[in-house]
Amino acid sequence: MGKKAAPRRFAENEAMAYGKMIRTSPQKINLVAQTIRGRSCEEALSLLSFSHRRIAVTVRKVLQSAIANAENNQQLDVDRLYVVEATAGKQMVMKRWHPRARGRVGRVVKPFSNLTIVVREREESV
């Protein structure tokens, strides 16, 4: 009797990976994510491995997960994959307090983020 299966959010030639609760701001993730949008997965992995930003390591792990999902779940050709979408979103925010002068307090905001990476297989050129 159960519910019908939900329709796929992505096309048959696409795969995605979703990184949750990443301990940095979405703005910092987005700076790294915009460097890989539209690039082939091989080129994006090499860019991320040589990036000096700390969060590039996490973005690289999520990209590798998207590539693995494409290969194992969708049976896509890894050599023809490219990054269609790389977006960062807001997650929760930890609020901490820092003592200041004259009994006051300074608010410290420690944001968390989400990261979504979608890869697609290029059509064969004839």
C-alpha positions as CSV (number, residue, x, y, z in Angstrom):
1,M,0.0,0.0,0.0
2,G,2.8,2.5,0.8
3,K,3.7,5.8,-0.7
4,K,4.8,6.2,-4.3
5,A,8.5,6.8,-4.8
6,A,9.5,10.4,-5.0
7,P,10.6,11.6,-8.5
8,R,14.3,12.0,-9.1
9,R,15.5,15.6,-8.5
10,F,18.2,15.2,-11.2
11,A,18.4,13.8,-14.7
12,E,19.6,10.3,-15.5
13,N,23.1,11.6,-16.5
14,E,23.6,13.5,-13.2
15,A,24.7,12.5,-9.8
16,M,25.1,14.6,-6.6
17,A,26.7,14.6,-3.2
18,Y,25.7,16.6,-0.2
19,G,28.0,17.7,2.6
20,K,26.3,18.6,5.9
21,M,27.4,20.5,9.0
22,I,30.7,21.8,7.5
23,R,32.3,24.0,10.2
24,T,32.9,27.2,8.2
25,S,30.8,30.0,6.7
26,P,29.0,29.5,3.4
27,Q,30.8,32.6,2.0
28,K,34.2,30.9,2.5
29,I,32.9,27.6,0.9
30,N,31.4,29.5,-2.0
31,L,34.8,31.2,-2.8
32,V,36.2,27.7,-3.4
33,A,33.1,26.3,-5.0
34,Q,33.0,29.0,-7.7
35,T,36.5,28.0,-8.8
36,I,35.2,24.5,-9.8
37,R,31.8,25.3,-11.3
38,G,31.7,24.3,-15.0
39,R,35.1,22.5,-15.0
40,S,35.7,18.9,-15.7
41,C,36.0,16.7,-12.5
42,E,39.6,15.9,-13.2
43,E,40.6,19.5,-13.5
44,A,38.4,20.5,-10.4
45,L,40.1,17.8,-8.3
46,S,43.6,19.0,-9.2
47,L,42.6,22.7,-8.5
48,L,41.3,21.7,-5.1
49,S,44.3,19.6,-4.2
50,F,46.6,22.5,-4.8
51,S,44.4,25.2,-3.3
52,H,45.8,27.0,-0.2
53,R,42.4,27.4,1.4
54,R,41.6,25.1,4.4
55,I,38.1,24.3,3.3
56,A,39.3,23.0,-0.1
57,V,40.0,19.7,1.5
58,T,36.4,19.3,2.5
59,V,35.1,20.5,-0.9
60,R,37.4,17.9,-2.5
61,K,36.0,15.1,-0.4
62,V,32.4,16.0,-1.4
63,L,33.4,16.2,-5.1
64,Q,35.0,12.8,-4.8
65,S,31.8,11.5,-3.3
66,A,29.7,12.9,-6.1
67,I,32.1,11.2,-8.6
68,A,31.8,7.9,-6.8
69,N,28.0,8.2,-6.7
70,A,28.0,8.9,-10.5
71,E,30.2,5.8,-11.1
72,N,28.5,3.3,-8.7
73,N,24.9,4.4,-8.6
74,Q,24.3,5.9,-12.1
75,Q,27.0,3.9,-14.0
76,L,28.3,7.1,-15.7
77,D,31.7,7.4,-17.4
78,V,34.0,9.1,-14.9
79,D,36.2,10.6,-17.6
80,R,33.3,12.6,-19.1
81,L,32.0,14.1,-15.9
82,Y,32.0,17.8,-15.2
83,V,30.7,20.0,-12.3
84,V,27.3,21.5,-13.1
85,E,26.5,22.9,-9.7
86,A,28.5,23.7,-6.6
87,T,26.5,25.6,-4.0
88,A,26.9,26.4,-0.3
89,G,24.0,27.0,2.0
90,K,23.5,28.0,5.6
91,Q,23.2,25.5,8.4
92,M,22.9,26.2,12.1
93,V,25.0,28.9,13.9
94,M,26.6,28.3,17.3
95,K,26.5,31.4,19.5
96,R,29.3,32.0,22.0
97,W,30.1,34.9,24.3
98,H,33.4,36.6,24.8
99,P,33.9,38.8,27.9
100,R,34.5,42.5,27.2
101,A,35.3,45.5,29.3
102,R,32.9,46.9,32.0
103,G,30.9,43.7,32.4
104,R,29.8,43.6,28.8
105,V,29.9,40.8,26.4
106,G,30.9,40.3,22.8
107,R,29.0,37.9,20.6
108,V,30.9,35.2,18.7
109,V,29.1,33.6,15.9
110,K,30.4,30.2,14.7
111,P,28.5,29.3,11.5
112,F,28.0,25.8,9.9
113,S,27.3,25.2,6.2
114,N,26.0,22.7,3.7
115,L,27.6,22.0,0.3
116,T,25.8,20.5,-2.7
117,I,27.8,19.3,-5.7
118,V,26.1,18.0,-8.9
119,V,28.1,16.4,-11.6
120,R,26.9,15.6,-15.1
121,E,28.2,13.4,-17.9
122,R,29.0,15.2,-21.1
123,E,27.3,14.1,-24.3
124,E,29.6,12.4,-26.8
125,S,30.8,14.6,-29.5
126,V,30.1,13.1,-32.9
